[in-house]
Amino acid sequence: MKLLNTYDDKDEAEEAKAKLQGERRLASERDSTVVIYNLPCLASQLGVIFIG
């Protein structure tokens, strides 16, 4: 899987995830007191995905 985008806001990340087709997931990670949300996707999806 390749990292598609990183978000600071969970709602924004969930909205972007909803626009994807196929295998999708949202991964969060914590650094100190900050949580960021990573949106990975399959490499085969990169040519057809545009989030904006």
PDB file of N, CA, C and O in Angstrom:
ATOM      1  N   MET A   1       0.838  -1.171   0.000  1.00  0.00           N
ATOM      2  CA  MET A   1       0.000   0.000   0.000  1.00  0.00           C
ATOM      3  C   MET A   1       0.889   1.242   0.000  1.00  0.00           C
ATOM      4  O   MET A   1       1.974   1.251   0.581  1.00  0.00           O
ATOM      5  N   LYS A   2       0.412   2.264  -0.651  1.00  0.00           N
ATOM      6  CA  LYS A   2       1.101   3.551  -0.718  1.00  0.00           C
ATOM      7  C   LYS A   2       0.305   4.585   0.061  1.00  0.00           C
ATOM      8  O   LYS A   2      -0.923   4.518   0.114  1.00  0.00           O
ATOM      9  N   LEU A   3       0.997   5.535   0.662  1.00  0.00           N
ATOM     10  CA  LEU A   3       0.331   6.596   1.396  1.00  0.00           C
ATOM     11  C   LEU A   3      -0.258   7.596   0.412  1.00  0.00           C
ATOM     12  O   LEU A   3       0.465   8.196  -0.382  1.00  0.00           O
ATOM     13  N   LEU A   4      -1.558   7.770   0.468  1.00  0.00           N
ATOM     14  CA  LEU A   4      -2.249   8.686  -0.429  1.00  0.00           C
ATOM     15  C   LEU A   4      -2.249  10.104   0.125  1.00  0.00           C
ATOM     16  O   LEU A   4      -1.988  11.063  -0.600  1.00  0.00           O
ATOM     17  N   ASN A   5      -2.542  10.227   1.409  1.00  0.00           N
ATOM     18  CA  ASN A   5      -2.591  11.555   2.016  1.00  0.00           C
ATOM     19  C   ASN A   5      -2.546  11.418   3.533  1.00  0.00           C
ATOM     20  O   ASN A   5      -2.776  10.335   4.071  1.00  0.00           O
ATOM     21  N   THR A   6      -2.253  12.513   4.217  1.00  0.00           N
ATOM     22  CA  THR A   6      -2.244  12.583   5.672  1.00  0.00           C
ATOM     23  C   THR A   6      -3.129  13.733   6.103  1.00  0.00           C
ATOM     24  O   THR A   6      -3.085  14.810   5.507  1.00  0.00           O
ATOM     25  N   TYR A   7      -3.942  13.516   7.147  1.00  0.00           N
ATOM     26  CA  TYR A   7      -4.898  14.517   7.612  1.00  0.00           C
ATOM     27  C   TYR A   7      -4.713  14.769   9.094  1.00  0.00           C
ATOM     28  O   TYR A   7      -4.350  13.860   9.840  1.00  0.00           O
ATOM     29  N   ASP A   8      -4.961  15.998   9.528  1.00  0.00           N
ATOM     30  CA  ASP A   8      -4.930  16.354  10.944  1.00  0.00           C
ATOM     31  C   ASP A   8      -6.301  16.191  11.586  1.00  0.00           C
ATOM     32  O   ASP A   8      -6.398  16.093  12.809  1.00  0.00           O
ATOM     33  N   ASP A   9      -7.349  16.161  10.791  1.00  0.00           N
ATOM     34  CA  ASP A   9      -8.724  16.113  11.274  1.00  0.00           C
ATOM     35  C   ASP A   9      -9.368  14.781  10.881  1.00  0.00           C
ATOM     36  O   ASP A   9      -9.357  14.411   9.707  1.00  0.00           O
ATOM     37  N   LYS A  10      -9.925  14.063  11.851  1.00  0.00           N
ATOM     38  CA  LYS A  10     -10.508  12.743  11.581  1.00  0.00           C
ATOM     39  C   LYS A  10     -11.704  12.832  10.640  1.00  0.00           C
ATOM     40  O   LYS A  10     -11.857  11.980   9.765  1.00  0.00           O
ATOM     41  N   ASP A  11     -12.554  13.843  10.799  1.00  0.00           N
ATOM     42  CA  ASP A  11     -13.729  13.973   9.937  1.00  0.00           C
ATOM     43  C   ASP A  11     -13.319  14.184   8.477  1.00  0.00           C
ATOM     44  O   ASP A  11     -13.927  13.619   7.567  1.00  0.00           O
ATOM     45  N   GLU A  12     -12.305  14.985   8.267  1.00  0.00           N
ATOM     46  CA  GLU A  12     -11.805  15.231   6.909  1.00  0.00           C
ATOM     47  C   GLU A  12     -11.218  13.944   6.314  1.00  0.00           C
ATOM     48  O   GLU A  12     -11.402  13.660   5.131  1.00  0.00           O
ATOM     49  N   ALA A  13     -10.523  13.185   7.132  1.00  0.00           N
ATOM     50  CA  ALA A  13      -9.947  11.915   6.679  1.00  0.00           C
ATOM     51  C   ALA A  13     -11.046  10.906   6.336  1.00  0.00           C
ATOM     52  O   ALA A  13     -10.949  10.202   5.331  1.00  0.00           O
ATOM     53  N   GLU A  14     -12.084  10.832   7.161  1.00  0.00           N
ATOM     54  CA  GLU A  14     -13.200   9.918   6.895  1.00  0.00           C
ATOM     55  C   GLU A  14     -13.928  10.306   5.603  1.00  0.00           C
ATOM     56  O   GLU A  14     -14.350   9.434   4.843  1.00  0.00           O
ATOM     57  N   GLU A  15     -14.074  11.602   5.357  1.00  0.00           N
ATOM     58  CA  GLU A  15     -14.724  12.076   4.138  1.00  0.00           C
ATOM     59  C   GLU A  15     -13.915  11.672   2.900  1.00  0.00           C
ATOM     60  O   GLU A  15     -14.484  11.237   1.898  1.00  0.00           O
ATOM     61  N   ALA A  16     -12.610  11.816   2.972  1.00  0.00           N
ATOM     62  CA  ALA A  16     -11.745  11.421   1.852  1.00  0.00           C
ATOM     63  C   ALA A  16     -11.799   9.911   1.637  1.00  0.00           C
ATOM     64  O   ALA A  16     -11.821   9.450   0.496  1.00  0.00           O
ATOM     65  N   LYS A  17     -11.819   9.141   2.720  1.00  0.00           N
ATOM     66  CA  LYS A  17     -11.892   7.675   2.622  1.00  0.00           C
ATOM     67  C   LYS A  17     -13.177   7.242   1.948  1.00  0.00           C
ATOM     68  O   LYS A  17     -13.182   6.274   1.187  1.00  0.00           O
ATOM     69  N   ALA A  18     -14.265   7.943   2.216  1.00  0.00           N
ATOM     70  CA  ALA A  18     -15.566   7.595   1.636  1.00  0.00           C
ATOM     71  C   ALA A  18     -15.567   7.763   0.116  1.00  0.00           C
ATOM     72  O   ALA A  18     -16.375   7.136  -0.570  1.00  0.00           O
ATOM     73  N   LYS A  19     -14.679   8.595  -0.418  1.00  0.00           N
ATOM     74  CA  LYS A  19     -14.615   8.829  -1.862  1.00  0.00           C
ATOM     75  C   LYS A  19     -13.855   7.737  -2.607  1.00  0.00           C
ATOM     76  O   LYS A  19     -13.919   7.656  -3.833  1.00  0.00           O
ATOM     77  N   LEU A  20     -13.137   6.900  -1.864  1.00  0.00           N
ATOM     78  CA  LEU A  20     -12.341   5.841  -2.491  1.00  0.00           C
ATOM     79  C   LEU A  20     -13.191   4.619  -2.801  1.00  0.00           C
ATOM     80  O   LEU A  20     -14.193   4.355  -2.136  1.00  0.00           O
ATOM     81  N   GLN A  21     -12.778   3.886  -3.813  1.00  0.00           N
ATOM     82  CA  GLN A  21     -13.399   2.609  -4.127  1.00  0.00           C
ATOM     83  C   GLN A  21     -12.365   1.525  -3.870  1.00  0.00           C
ATOM     84  O   GLN A  21     -11.164   1.794  -3.873  1.00  0.00           O
ATOM     85  N   GLY A  22     -12.823   0.314  -3.651  1.00  0.00           N
ATOM     86  CA  GLY A  22     -11.898  -0.787  -3.420  1.00  0.00           C
ATOM     87  C   GLY A  22     -11.431  -0.826  -1.976  1.00  0.00           C
ATOM     88  O   GLY A  22     -12.072  -0.272  -1.083  1.00  0.00           O
ATOM     89  N   GLU A  23     -10.297  -1.491  -1.764  1.00  0.00           N
ATOM     90  CA  GLU A  23      -9.763  -1.641  -0.420  1.00  0.00           C
ATOM     91  C   GLU A  23      -9.361  -0.282   0.136  1.00  0.00           C
ATOM     92  O   GLU A  23      -8.645   0.480  -0.513  1.00  0.00           O
ATOM     93  N   ARG A  24      -9.828   0.011   1.339  1.00  0.00           N
ATOM     94  CA  ARG A  24      -9.524   1.297   1.961  1.00  0.00           C
ATOM     95  C   ARG A  24      -9.524   1.154   3.469  1.00  0.00           C
ATOM     96  O   ARG A  24     -10.230   0.322   4.039  1.00  0.00           O
ATOM     97  N   ARG A  25      -8.729   1.973   4.086  1.00  0.00           N
ATOM     98  CA  ARG A  25      -8.678   1.995   5.548  1.00  0.00           C
ATOM     99  C   ARG A  25      -8.083   3.317   5.984  1.00  0.00           C
ATOM    100  O   ARG A  25      -7.449   4.020   5.197  1.00  0.00           O
ATOM    101  N   LEU A  26      -8.287   3.636   7.206  1.00  0.00           N
ATOM    102  CA  LEU A  26      -7.759   4.856   7.789  1.00  0.00           C
ATOM    103  C   LEU A  26      -6.889   4.443   8.969  1.00  0.00           C
ATOM    104  O   LEU A  26      -7.354   3.733   9.860  1.00  0.00           O
ATOM    105  N   ALA A  27      -5.652   4.872   8.984  1.00  0.00           N
ATOM    106  CA  ALA A  27      -4.727   4.509  10.053  1.00  0.00           C
ATOM    107  C   ALA A  27      -4.347   5.765  10.831  1.00  0.00           C
ATOM    108  O   ALA A  27      -3.957   6.774  10.244  1.00  0.00           O
ATOM    109  N   SER A  28      -4.461   5.695  12.141  1.00  0.00           N
ATOM    110  CA  SER A  28      -4.081   6.851  12.954  1.00  0.00           C
ATOM    111  C   SER A  28      -2.778   6.550  13.670  1.00  0.00           C
ATOM    112  O   SER A  28      -2.467   5.398  13.971  1.00  0.00           O
ATOM    113  N   GLU A  29      -2.026   7.601  13.937  1.00  0.00           N
ATOM    114  CA  GLU A  29      -0.812   7.460  14.730  1.00  0.00           C
ATOM    115  C   GLU A  29      -0.681   8.668  15.633  1.00  0.00           C
ATOM    116  O   GLU A  29      -1.096   9.776  15.292  1.00  0.00           O
ATOM    117  N   ARG A  30      -0.105   8.431  16.770  1.00  0.00           N
ATOM    118  CA  ARG A  30       0.014   9.487  17.779  1.00  0.00           C
ATOM    119  C   ARG A  30       1.485   9.828  17.970  1.00  0.00           C
ATOM    120  O   ARG A  30       2.333   8.948  18.120  1.00  0.00           O
ATOM    121  N   ASP A  31       1.765  11.124  17.962  1.00  0.00           N
ATOM    122  CA  ASP A  31       3.106  11.628  18.239  1.00  0.00           C
ATOM    123  C   ASP A  31       2.959  12.663  19.341  1.00  0.00           C
ATOM    124  O   ASP A  31       2.478  13.769  19.098  1.00  0.00           O
ATOM    125  N   SER A  32       3.361  12.316  20.525  1.00  0.00           N
ATOM    126  CA  SER A  32       3.195  13.184  21.681  1.00  0.00           C
ATOM    127  C   SER A  32       1.700  13.328  21.959  1.00  0.00           C
ATOM    128  O   SER A  32       1.060  12.348  22.340  1.00  0.00           O
ATOM    129  N   THR A  33       1.126  14.517  21.782  1.00  0.00           N
ATOM    130  CA  THR A  33      -0.307  14.703  22.011  1.00  0.00           C
ATOM    131  C   THR A  33      -1.059  14.948  20.711  1.00  0.00           C
ATOM    132  O   THR A  33      -2.249  15.262  20.738  1.00  0.00           O
ATOM    133  N   VAL A  34      -0.387  14.811  19.581  1.00  0.00           N
ATOM    134  CA  VAL A  34      -0.988  15.069  18.278  1.00  0.00           C
ATOM    135  C   VAL A  34      -1.316  13.744  17.600  1.00  0.00           C
ATOM    136  O   VAL A  34      -0.487  12.835  17.567  1.00  0.00           O
ATOM    137  N   VAL A  35      -2.529  13.637  17.060  1.00  0.00           N
ATOM    138  CA  VAL A  35      -2.932  12.452  16.305  1.00  0.00           C
ATOM    139  C   VAL A  35      -3.061  12.854  14.843  1.00  0.00           C
ATOM    140  O   VAL A  35      -3.708  13.851  14.522  1.00  0.00           O
ATOM    141  N   ILE A  36      -2.442  12.074  13.957  1.00  0.00           N
ATOM    142  CA  ILE A  36      -2.619  12.300  12.525  1.00  0.00           C
ATOM    143  C   ILE A  36      -3.247  11.055  11.924  1.00  0.00           C
ATOM    144  O   ILE A  36      -3.108   9.956  12.462  1.00  0.00           O
ATOM    145  N   TYR A  37      -3.933  11.231  10.815  1.00  0.00           N
ATOM    146  CA  TYR A  37      -4.661  10.154  10.164  1.00  0.00           C
ATOM    147  C   TYR A  37      -4.081   9.943   8.772  1.00  0.00           C
ATOM    148  O   TYR A  37      -4.064  10.864   7.955  1.00  0.00           O
ATOM    149  N   ASN A  38      -3.609   8.735   8.502  1.00  0.00           N
ATOM    150  CA  ASN A  38      -3.022   8.390   7.218  1.00  0.00           C
ATOM    151  C   ASN A  38      -4.047   7.646   6.377  1.00  0.00           C
ATOM    152  O   ASN A  38      -4.775   6.791   6.881  1.00  0.00           O
ATOM    153  N   LEU A  39      -4.097   7.977   5.087  1.00  0.00           N
ATOM    154  CA  LEU A  39      -5.016   7.328   4.163  1.00  0.00           C
ATOM    155  C   LEU A  39      -4.196   6.613   3.092  1.00  0.00           C
ATOM    156  O   LEU A  39      -3.811   7.225   2.097  1.00  0.00           O
ATOM    157  N   PRO A  40      -3.924   5.307   3.291  1.00  0.00           N
ATOM    158  CA  PRO A  40      -3.178   4.559   2.298  1.00  0.00           C
ATOM    159  C   PRO A  40      -4.111   3.979   1.236  1.00  0.00           C
ATOM    160  O   PRO A  40      -5.320   3.893   1.452  1.00  0.00           O
ATOM    161  N   CYS A  41      -3.557   3.584   0.099  1.00  0.00           N
ATOM    162  CA  CYS A  41      -4.342   2.906  -0.931  1.00  0.00           C
ATOM    163  C   CYS A  41      -3.436   1.946  -1.677  1.00  0.00           C
ATOM    164  O   CYS A  41      -2.214   2.002  -1.540  1.00  0.00           O
ATOM    165  N   LEU A  42      -4.030   1.071  -2.459  1.00  0.00           N
ATOM    166  CA  LEU A  42      -3.258   0.161  -3.283  1.00  0.00           C
ATOM    167  C   LEU A  42      -2.587   0.930  -4.404  1.00  0.00           C
ATOM    168  O   LEU A  42      -3.151   1.897  -4.916  1.00  0.00           O
ATOM    169  N   ALA A  43      -1.407   0.520  -4.787  1.00  0.00           N
ATOM    170  CA  ALA A  43      -0.668   1.209  -5.848  1.00  0.00           C
ATOM    171  C   ALA A  43      -1.456   1.222  -7.155  1.00  0.00           C
ATOM    172  O   ALA A  43      -1.332   2.168  -7.933  1.00  0.00           O
ATOM    173  N   SER A  44      -2.259   0.201  -7.409  1.00  0.00           N
ATOM    174  CA  SER A  44      -3.040   0.139  -8.647  1.00  0.00           C
ATOM    175  C   SER A  44      -4.151   1.181  -8.682  1.00  0.00           C
ATOM    176  O   SER A  44      -4.666   1.492  -9.756  1.00  0.00           O
ATOM    177  N   GLN A  45      -4.532   1.728  -7.522  1.00  0.00           N
ATOM    178  CA  GLN A  45      -5.574   2.739  -7.454  1.00  0.00           C
ATOM    179  C   GLN A  45      -5.044   4.145  -7.700  1.00  0.00           C
ATOM    180  O   GLN A  45      -5.836   5.052  -7.960  1.00  0.00           O
ATOM    181  N   LEU A  46      -3.747   4.356  -7.627  1.00  0.00           N
ATOM    182  CA  LEU A  46      -3.178   5.706  -7.692  1.00  0.00           C
ATOM    183  C   LEU A  46      -3.458   6.410  -9.008  1.00  0.00           C
ATOM    184  O   LEU A  46      -3.559   7.636  -9.026  1.00  0.00           O
ATOM    185  N   GLY A  47      -3.587   5.690 -10.096  1.00  0.00           N
ATOM    186  CA  GLY A  47      -3.817   6.315 -11.390  1.00  0.00           C
ATOM    187  C   GLY A  47      -5.234   6.811 -11.591  1.00  0.00           C
ATOM    188  O   GLY A  47      -5.485   7.585 -12.514  1.00  0.00           O
ATOM    189  N   VAL A  48      -6.163   6.389 -10.755  1.00  0.00           N
ATOM    190  CA  VAL A  48      -7.568   6.768 -10.950  1.00  0.00           C
ATOM    191  C   VAL A  48      -8.170   7.529  -9.791  1.00  0.00           C
ATOM    192  O   VAL A  48      -9.367   7.815  -9.811  1.00  0.00           O
ATOM    193  N   ILE A  49      -7.391   7.867  -8.783  1.00  0.00           N
ATOM    194  CA  ILE A  49      -7.913   8.535  -7.589  1.00  0.00           C
ATOM    195  C   ILE A  49      -7.495   9.995  -7.577  1.00  0.00           C
ATOM    196  O   ILE A  49      -6.314  10.318  -7.705  1.00  0.00           O
ATOM    197  N   PHE A  50      -8.463  10.857  -7.424  1.00  0.00           N
ATOM    198  CA  PHE A  50      -8.206  12.278  -7.228  1.00  0.00           C
ATOM    199  C   PHE A  50      -9.112  12.745  -6.116  1.00  0.00           C
ATOM    200  O   PHE A  50     -10.334  12.682  -6.251  1.00  0.00           O
ATOM    201  N   ILE A  51      -8.549  13.211  -5.026  1.00  0.00           N
ATOM    202  CA  ILE A  51      -9.343  13.702  -3.897  1.00  0.00           C
ATOM    203  C   ILE A  51      -9.139  15.198  -3.811  1.00  0.00           C
ATOM    204  O   ILE A  51      -8.010  15.683  -3.746  1.00  0.00           O
ATOM    205  N   GLY A  52     -10.235  15.919  -3.813  1.00  0.00           N
ATOM    206  CA  GLY A  52     -10.095  17.369  -3.729  1.00  0.00           C
ATOM    207  C   GLY A  52     -11.318  18.041  -3.264  1.00  0.00           C
ATOM    208  O   GLY A  52     -11.342  19.266  -3.146  1.00  0.00           O
TER     209      GLY A  52
END
